[in-house]
Amino acid sequence: MSRKSKRTPLEQYWSAEALTKLETDWHNLVRAQTDPCLPFDQRVELLKSLQAWPRIVLCLFQAEHEIAFSKPHNDYPSRIAAERVGKVIALGEERVLKLRKQGRRHIAQGMKPYPKITAKDFKKRFSENMLISTNQDK
């Protein structure tokens, strides 16, 4: 009896079904970044459908965590960062923290990280149709 091995996210792109998913992801990403008719909430919903979504959440979280860590607070910086990111992308703190972990796993498996951006700047960029790309230097 053969045992199926777990595929990494990069290995998944070799099947026809996965290539179709990749194409759909690409169209959703382009639409989220360029369609002037979409409000911010619908753009975020398109981004949530992407395989890259955990890495996008991770980049938001990391920027907010740096800000929270640099200022004195009564709560943990990770909780503050998760709350700020969650408010912008309409998710709870726990979900943001889970997506952050998943984003770290993706990067560890060889996927490209996104540049750090604050939640406020993310909302501004996606409200004004400004592009976000992967960080090619890493």
C-alpha positions in Angstrom: 0.0 0.0 0.0 1.5 3.3 -1.0 1.4 6.2 1.3 0.7 9.7 0.0 3.3 12.2 1.1 2.3 15.7 2.1 3.1 18.2 -0.7 4.6 21.5 0.0 2.8 24.6 -1.4 5.3 24.8 -4.3 4.8 21.1 -5.3 1.1 21.6 -5.6 1.5 23.7 -8.7 2.4 20.8 -10.9 -1.1 19.3 -11.2 -3.6 20.6 -13.8 -6.1 21.3 -11.0 -3.5 23.3 -9.1 -2.5 25.3 -12.2 -6.2 26.2 -12.6 -6.2 27.4 -9.0 -3.0 29.4 -9.6 -4.6 31.1 -12.6 -7.7 31.9 -10.6 -5.5 33.3 -7.8 -3.7 35.5 -10.3 -6.9 36.9 -11.8 -8.3 37.6 -8.3 -5.1 39.4 -7.3 -5.1 41.5 -10.4 -8.7 42.4 -10.0 -8.3 43.3 -6.4 -5.5 45.6 -7.3 -6.8 47.2 -10.4 -10.7 47.2 -10.6 -11.8 50.7 -9.8 -15.4 49.7 -9.2 -14.5 47.4 -6.2 -14.9 48.9 -2.7 -12.2 48.0 -0.1 -14.3 45.3 1.5 -14.7 43.4 -1.7 -11.0 43.7 -2.5 -10.2 42.1 0.8 -12.6 39.3 0.1 -10.8 38.6 -3.2 -7.5 38.6 -1.4 -8.8 36.2 1.2 -9.4 33.6 -1.6 -5.7 33.6 -2.5 -3.1 31.1 -1.4 -0.9 34.1 -0.6 -3.4 35.4 1.9 -1.5 34.1 5.0 1.7 35.8 3.8 -0.2 39.1 3.2 -1.6 38.9 6.8 1.9 38.1 8.0 3.4 41.2 6.4 0.7 43.4 7.9 1.2 41.7 11.3 5.0 42.2 11.3 4.7 45.9 10.5 2.1 46.4 13.3 4.1 44.3 15.7 7.2 46.5 15.2 5.1 49.6 16.0 3.4 48.0 19.0 6.8 46.8 20.3 8.4 50.2 20.1 5.7 51.9 22.3 4.8 51.0 25.9 1.4 49.3 26.3 -0.5 47.3 28.9 -1.0 44.4 26.5 1.3 42.1 24.6 2.6 43.6 21.3 1.4 40.5 19.3 -2.2 41.0 20.6 -2.1 44.7 19.8 -0.8 44.0 16.3 -3.4 41.2 15.7 -6.2 43.5 16.9 -5.1 46.4 14.5 -4.7 44.0 11.5 -8.0 42.3 12.3 -9.9 45.6 12.4 -8.7 46.5 8.9 -9.3 43.1 7.3 -12.4 42.2 9.3 -11.0 39.2 11.1 -10.7 38.3 14.8 -7.4 38.4 16.7 -7.1 34.6 16.9 -7.7 34.2 13.2 -5.0 36.8 12.4 -2.5 34.9 14.7 -3.3 31.6 13.0 -2.8 33.1 9.5 0.5 34.6 10.7 1.7 31.1 11.6 0.5 29.7 8.3 2.3 32.6 6.5 5.5 31.7 8.3 5.2 28.1 7.2 4.7 29.2 3.6 7.9 31.2 3.7 9.8 28.4 5.4 8.7 26.2 2.5 10.2 28.6 -0.1 7.3 30.9 -1.0 8.1 34.6 -1.4 7.4 37.0 1.5 5.5 40.2 1.0 7.1 43.5 2.2 6.0 44.8 5.6 3.2 47.3 5.4 1.1 48.8 8.2 -2.6 48.0 8.3 -3.4 51.7 7.7 -1.2 51.9 4.6 -2.7 48.6 3.3 -6.2 50.0 3.6 -5.0 53.2 1.9 -3.3 51.4 -1.0 -6.2 49.1 -1.7 -8.7 51.9 -1.4 -6.7 53.8 -4.1 -5.8 50.9 -6.4 -2.1 50.9 -5.6 -0.1 47.8 -6.3 1.5 45.5 -3.7 4.1 43.0 -5.0 6.3 40.3 -3.6 9.7 41.2 -2.2 12.0 40.0 -4.9 15.2 40.8 -3.0 14.7 38.0 -0.4 
